[in-house]
Amino acid sequence: QVQLVESGGGSVQVGGSLRLSCAASGTGSRYILNNNFIAWFRQTPGKEHEGVAVMSGGIVARTYYAASVKGRFTISRDTSENTVYLQMNSLQPQDTAMYYCAAVRTGDDAWGEYEYWGQGTQVTVSS
């Protein structure tokens, strides 16, 4: 069983930055993190979760970003730390949400369903 634990959320002013971390643990977590799709999603009350950033597995990983965050957010993976990061710059009030990391895509859609989810970390951006 793989566990994902997010951290790094908080409250920032408009234009500020945060770096979210997602630490993976459990049997097979290092292999899963390095060889499968990993992603960050976010959700606000009353709305469905929204895909923010995705990274494919393997040595040459591909990255995908939602249009709303492209150029501001960067997903990365540190294999030595068994951790996935989301660097968020130029934060705006509309980025306020609970952010979740996820691992192991279960379908063909990079923005679709994932097998493992963290518990979430709250990001609040105020003006």
C-alpha positions as CSV (number, residue, x, y, z in Angstrom):
1,Q,0.0,0.0,0.0
2,V,1.3,3.4,-0.9
3,Q,0.7,6.5,1.2
4,L,0.9,10.1,-0.1
5,V,1.2,13.0,2.3
6,E,1.1,16.6,1.1
7,S,2.6,19.6,2.9
8,G,3.6,23.1,2.2
9,G,0.2,24.8,1.9
10,G,-0.6,28.0,3.6
11,S,-1.8,31.6,3.2
12,V,0.0,34.0,0.9
13,Q,-0.6,37.4,-0.7
14,V,-1.4,37.8,-4.4
15,G,1.8,37.4,-6.4
16,G,3.4,35.2,-3.8
17,S,4.8,31.7,-4.1
18,L,4.5,28.4,-2.4
19,R,6.0,25.0,-2.9
20,L,3.9,22.0,-2.2
21,S,5.4,18.6,-1.4
22,C,4.0,15.2,-1.7
23,A,6.0,12.5,0.1
24,A,5.4,8.9,-0.9
25,S,5.9,5.9,1.4
26,G,5.0,2.3,1.6
27,T,5.7,-0.8,-0.3
28,G,6.6,-0.1,-3.9
29,S,6.3,3.7,-3.5
30,R,9.7,4.5,-5.0
31,Y,9.0,2.4,-8.1
32,I,5.5,3.8,-8.4
33,L,6.6,7.4,-8.1
34,N,9.4,7.0,-10.7
35,N,7.5,4.9,-13.3
36,N,3.9,6.1,-13.2
37,F,2.0,9.2,-13.9
38,I,1.8,11.6,-10.9
39,A,-0.4,14.6,-10.7
40,W,-1.6,17.5,-8.7
41,F,-5.3,18.3,-8.5
42,R,-7.2,21.0,-6.7
43,Q,-10.7,21.4,-5.4
44,T,-12.9,24.2,-4.0
45,P,-16.1,23.6,-2.1
46,G,-19.0,22.7,-4.3
47,K,-16.8,22.0,-7.4
48,E,-15.3,18.9,-8.9
49,H,-11.5,18.5,-8.6
50,E,-9.5,20.1,-11.3
51,G,-6.3,18.8,-12.8
52,V,-3.4,21.2,-12.3
53,A,-0.2,19.5,-13.4
54,V,0.8,16.0,-14.5
55,M,4.1,14.3,-15.0
56,S,4.6,11.0,-16.8
57,G,6.8,8.3,-15.5
58,G,10.2,7.2,-16.8
59,I,13.6,8.9,-17.4
60,V,12.3,11.4,-19.9
61,A,9.1,12.6,-18.3
62,R,6.5,14.6,-20.0
63,T,4.7,17.4,-18.2
64,Y,1.2,18.8,-18.7
65,Y,-0.4,21.8,-17.2
66,A,-3.9,23.3,-17.0
67,A,-4.1,26.4,-19.0
68,S,-4.9,28.4,-15.9
69,V,-1.5,27.6,-14.3
70,K,0.8,27.2,-17.3
71,G,3.9,29.4,-16.9
72,R,3.3,29.8,-13.2
73,F,3.3,26.3,-11.8
74,T,6.0,23.6,-12.2
75,I,5.7,20.0,-11.3
76,S,8.8,18.0,-10.4
77,R,10.0,14.8,-8.9
78,D,12.9,14.1,-6.6
79,T,13.6,10.4,-6.8
80,S,16.2,10.4,-4.0
81,E,13.6,12.0,-1.7
82,N,10.7,10.0,-3.0
83,T,8.8,13.2,-3.2
84,V,6.8,15.2,-5.8
85,Y,6.7,18.9,-5.8
86,L,4.5,21.7,-7.1
87,Q,6.2,25.1,-7.3
88,M,3.5,27.8,-7.5
89,N,4.5,31.3,-8.5
90,S,2.5,34.5,-9.1
91,L,-0.4,33.1,-7.1
92,Q,-3.8,34.6,-7.6
93,P,-7.0,34.4,-5.5
94,Q,-8.5,31.9,-8.0
95,D,-5.7,29.5,-7.0
96,T,-7.2,29.2,-3.6
97,A,-8.2,25.5,-3.1
98,M,-7.3,22.3,-1.4
99,Y,-4.5,20.7,-3.4
100,Y,-4.1,17.0,-3.7
101,C,-1.3,14.8,-5.1
102,A,-2.2,11.6,-6.9
103,A,-0.2,8.7,-8.4
104,V,-0.8,5.9,-10.8
105,R,-3.2,6.8,-13.6
106,T,-5.9,4.2,-14.0
107,G,-7.1,5.1,-17.5
108,D,-5.9,6.7,-20.7
109,D,-6.6,10.3,-19.7
110,A,-3.7,12.0,-17.8
111,W,-6.4,14.2,-16.2
112,G,-8.6,11.3,-15.3
113,E,-8.7,8.9,-12.4
114,Y,-5.7,7.9,-10.2
115,E,-5.3,5.1,-7.8
116,Y,-3.5,6.8,-4.9
117,W,-4.4,10.1,-3.3
118,G,-3.1,12.2,-0.5
119,Q,-5.2,13.9,2.1
120,G,-4.7,17.4,0.7
121,T,-3.1,20.7,1.8
122,Q,-5.0,24.0,1.8
123,V,-3.7,27.0,-0.2
124,T,-5.3,30.4,0.4
125,V,-4.3,33.5,-1.7
126,S,-5.6,36.8,-0.5
127,S,-5.4,40.3,-2.1
